[in-house]
Amino acid sequence: MGVLNVTPDSFSDRGEFFETEAAVARGIQTASEGADVIDVGGESTRPGAEPVSVKEELRRVIPVIEGLRAKIDPPSPNASPARSSGAAGIFISIDTFKSDVANAALDAGASIINDVTAGRGDEKMLPLAAKRKAAIVLMHMQGEPRTMQKNPHYEDVVTEVADFFRQQYACALECGLDPMAIPFDPGIGFGKTLEHNLTLLKNLERLRGHDRPLVVGVSRKSFLGKLVDSPEMSERAAPTIALTGILRIRGADILRVHDVKENVAALRAAEAVLS
């Protein structure tokens, strides 16, 4: 899953792809480098981020999704993410917790909703996903983006995140969602300390509920800077690539990354070991 931030204040790319034309070009590049999913987001969820209105979020993401879908073929019906060739058959996901944005994005050509609140941020989100027959990534987050890193606390982070997945999975089924369209994301860096992050990554299989896929995003996150003792964003690429290979072997099914080409190479090496 290749990250495409259409925001002026993203922690990872500093708004490099904020303009529609640049974002579409970046998305096409991401697909050509081996991404199976392009994850388009119009609101930063970094610690301390300020909210964005529905109108502004729509203004940012809809032209980009429409532009990508005009140039990149959608997957065939009933397809699932798998190794793609070139820029054909690519899924588009919308990174939002607002149902109005998700609905418009689905109209524009997205087929996956990536919700950092797992449907809790908007009571209409899970029913919408069910009605539109969209897949929805249910992510765990303690608190909200503006406050989540102030003092995250858990008695047992693995048990609590796994319990959360079971609860939200049940809610999703009650809303009519197809159980085969629900992957889980432990939300690395979303209301977690360095120790919490590492504990979750070490125990991925304990988080897998109902045999559903696990989505993991560690790319360029601040805890990597702590691991390598560097504040520089450029120093986070190598540990991201290392973790991509390790996490695939530990059971991650979908890796959400910024640097697609390098991480695809890491995945191919991991797959060679697994096979």
C-alpha positions in Angstrom: 0.0 0.0 0.0 1.7 3.2 -1.2 1.1 6.4 0.8 -0.1 9.4 -1.1 -0.6 12.4 1.2 -2.5 15.3 -0.4 -1.8 17.6 2.5 0.3 20.7 3.1 1.4 19.6 6.6 2.3 15.9 6.2 5.1 14.8 8.6 6.7 12.6 6.0 6.8 14.7 2.8 6.1 18.3 3.9 3.4 18.8 1.3 5.4 17.8 -1.7 2.4 16.3 -3.4 -0.3 18.8 -2.3 -1.1 20.0 -5.8 -3.4 17.7 -7.8 -1.1 17.2 -10.8 1.9 16.4 -8.6 -0.2 14.0 -6.5 -1.5 12.1 -9.6 2.0 11.8 -11.0 3.2 10.5 -7.7 0.4 8.0 -7.6 1.2 6.7 -11.0 4.9 6.4 -10.1 3.9 4.5 -6.9 1.8 2.0 -8.9 4.6 1.5 -11.5 7.0 0.7 -8.6 4.9 -2.1 -7.4 2.1 -0.8 -5.1 -1.1 -2.8 -5.2 -3.0 -0.1 -3.4 -2.7 3.7 -3.5 -3.8 5.2 -0.2 -5.0 8.8 -0.8 -5.3 11.0 2.3 -6.3 14.7 2.6 -6.0 15.2 6.3 -2.8 14.8 8.4 -3.2 12.5 11.4 0.3 13.2 12.8 0.4 14.0 16.5 -0.9 17.5 17.1 -2.6 17.8 13.7 -5.5 20.2 13.4 -8.8 19.0 11.9 -9.8 19.7 8.3 -13.3 20.4 7.1 -15.2 18.0 4.9 -15.3 20.6 2.1 -11.5 21.1 2.2 -10.8 17.4 2.4 -13.0 16.7 -0.6 -11.3 19.5 -2.5 -8.0 17.9 -1.9 -8.6 14.2 -2.6 -11.4 13.8 -5.1 -9.6 15.3 -8.1 -6.6 13.1 -7.3 -8.7 9.9 -7.1 -10.5 10.8 -10.3 -7.1 11.6 -12.0 -5.6 8.3 -10.9 -8.6 6.3 -11.9 -8.6 7.9 -15.4 -5.0 6.7 -15.9 -4.8 3.5 -13.9 -7.1 0.5 -14.5 -9.2 -0.7 -11.6 -8.9 -4.3 -10.5 -11.1 -6.9 -12.0 -14.3 -7.7 -10.0 -13.8 -9.8 -6.9 -10.0 -9.2 -7.1 -7.8 -9.0 -4.0 -4.5 -7.2 -3.7 -1.8 -9.3 -5.2 1.4 -8.7 -7.1 0.6 -6.2 -9.9 2.3 -5.7 -13.2 3.0 -2.1 -14.2 0.1 0.3 -13.3 -2.8 -2.0 -14.2 -5.4 -3.3 -11.8 -4.6 -1.0 -8.9 -6.8 -0.5 -5.9 -7.4 3.0 -4.5 -8.1 3.6 -0.9 -9.3 6.7 0.8 -7.6 7.5 4.1 -10.4 9.3 6.0 -12.7 8.9 9.0 -15.5 11.1 7.5 -18.3 9.2 5.8 -19.1 12.0 3.4 -15.5 12.0 2.1 -15.5 8.2 1.9 -18.7 8.2 -0.1 -17.5 10.8 -2.6 -14.2 8.9 -2.9 -16.0 5.7 -3.7 -17.9 7.5 -6.4 -14.6 8.8 -7.8 -13.1 5.4 -8.1 -11.8 4.2 -4.7 -12.9 0.8 -3.4 -11.2 0.7 0.1 -11.8 3.0 3.1 -8.8 3.3 5.5 -10.3 4.6 8.7 -7.9 5.5 11.6 -10.9 5.5 14.0 -12.1 2.1 12.9 -15.6 3.5 12.3 -15.9 5.3 15.7 -15.2 8.8 14.3 -18.4 8.8 12.3 -21.4 6.6 13.1 -22.3 6.5 9.4 -19.0 5.0 8.3 -19.6 1.3 8.9 -23.1 1.3 7.4 -21.8 3.2 4.4 -19.0 0.7 3.8 -21.6 -2.1 4.0 -24.0 -0.3 1.6 -21.3 0.5 -0.9 -19.7 -3.0 -0.6 -16.4 -1.4 0.1 -13.5 -2.9 2.1 -12.6 -1.0 5.3 -9.4 -1.1 7.3 -10.2 -0.9 11.0 -7.3 0.7 12.8 -6.6 1.0 16.5 -5.9 4.5 17.9 -5.9 5.5 21.6 -7.2 9.1 21.8 -7.3 11.4 18.8 -4.5 12.8 16.6 -4.2 16.1 18.5 -3.6 14.4 21.9 -2.8 10.7 21.2 0.9 10.9 22.1 0.6 12.9 25.3 0.5 10.0 27.7 -0.5 6.7 26.1 -1.1 4.0 28.7 -2.1 0.3 28.5 -2.2 -2.5 31.1 -1.4 -5.0 28.3 -1.2 -3.4 24.8 -1.4 -6.6 22.8 -4.5 -7.9 24.6 -6.2 -4.5 24.5 -5.6 -3.9 20.8 -6.8 -7.5 20.0 -9.9 -7.0 22.1 -10.6 -3.7 20.3 -10.4 -5.6 16.9 -12.9 -8.2 18.1 -15.3 -5.4 19.3 -15.1 -3.4 16.1 -15.3 -6.5 13.9 -18.6 -7.4 15.7 -19.9 -3.9 15.1 -18.9 -4.1 11.4 -20.8 -7.3 11.0 -23.8 -5.9 12.7 -23.8 -3.1 10.1 -23.8 -5.7 7.3 -20.2 -5.6 6.2 -18.8 -8.6 4.4 -16.3 -10.3 6.9 -13.9 -10.9 4.0 -13.6 -7.1 3.5 -12.3 -6.2 6.9 -8.5 -6.1 7.6 -7.1 -4.9 10.9 -4.3 -2.3 11.5 -2.7 -2.1 15.0 -2.1 1.7 14.5 1.6 1.9 15.1 2.4 5.3 16.5 -1.2 6.2 17.1 -1.4 6.6 20.9 1.6 4.3 21.6 5.0 4.7 23.1 8.2 3.2 21.5 7.8 0.1 23.8 4.1 -0.3 22.9 5.0 -0.2 19.2 7.7 -2.8 19.5 5.6 -5.1 21.6 2.8 -5.0 19.0 5.2 -5.6 16.2 6.7 -8.6 18.0 3.3 -10.1 18.6 1.5 -9.6 15.3 -0.1 -13.0 15.2 -1.8 -12.5 18.5 -3.6 -9.6 16.9 -5.0 -11.6 14.0 -8.7 -12.1 14.6 -11.1 -14.2 12.6 -8.2 -15.0 10.2 -8.4 -11.5 8.7 -5.4 -9.7 7.1 -3.1 -7.4 9.1 -2.2 -4.0 7.7 0.9 -2.5 9.2 2.3 1.0 8.7 5.7 1.8 10.2 7.1 3.9 7.3 9.0 7.0 8.3 7.4 7.1 11.8 9.0 8.9 14.6 9.8 5.8 16.7 12.2 4.7 13.9 14.2 7.9 14.6 14.4 6.9 18.2 15.7 3.4 17.3 18.5 4.8 15.1 19.1 7.9 17.3 18.5 10.4 14.6 15.9 13.2 14.1 16.4 13.2 10.4 13.5 12.0 8.2 16.0 10.6 5.7 17.4 8.3 8.4 14.1 6.4 8.7 14.1 4.8 5.3 16.6 2.0 6.2 14.8 0.8 9.3 11.5 0.9 7.5 12.8 -1.4 4.8 14.3 -3.7 7.4 11.0 -3.9 9.3 9.1 -4.5 6.0 10.9 -7.8 5.5 10.8 -8.8 9.2 7.1 -8.0 9.5 6.1 -9.9 6.4 7.8 -13.0 7.8 6.0 -12.4 11.1 2.7 -12.3 9.4 1.9 -8.8 8.1 -0.2 -9.1 4.9 -0.3 -5.5 3.8 2.6 -3.0 4.4 1.7 0.7 4.1 4.9 2.6 2.9 6.1 5.8 1.4 9.1 4.4 -0.5 7.5 1.7 -2.6 10.3 0.5 -4.8 12.7 -0.2 -2.0 10.1 -1.9 0.2 8.8 -4.0 -2.7 12.4 -5.4 -3.0 12.4 -6.1 0.8 9.1 -7.9 0.4 10.4 -10.0 -2.5 13.3 -11.1 -0.4 11.0 -12.0 2.5 8.7 -13.9 0.2 11.6 -15.9 -1.1 12.5 -17.0 2.4 8.8 -17.9 3.2 8.4 -19.9 0.0 
